[in-house]
């Protein structure tokens, strides 16, 4: 994640973790009520289901992470180059509507 949105990403992760605590208990009691299974069997089923979902999400992450990392490194290199050029007096920085920095050469 870019540094500008890292806090929001960590907050979203914390919200998901806290929501999962309540959701897991809800699913467990629902399974126990609907199918009349005991607590241990319910936990076993939920562990299998939720770990399967997690494994699928990790497989998608493993596939998309290299491209995302390359894009982030490119953006950071462009940002660093523009700051170095500005410090050396080769241009000026302007910010467009999307808050992306661009190097403008001075003529």
Secondary structure as GFF3:
##gff-version 3
##sequence-region A 1 107
A	DSSP	three_ten_helix	3	5	.	.	.	ID=ss1
A	DSSP	alpha_helix	6	35	.	.	.	ID=ss2
A	DSSP	alpha_helix	39	87	.	.	.	ID=ss3
A	DSSP	beta_strand	91	95	.	.	.	ID=ss4
A	DSSP	beta_strand	101	105	.	.	.	ID=ss5
###
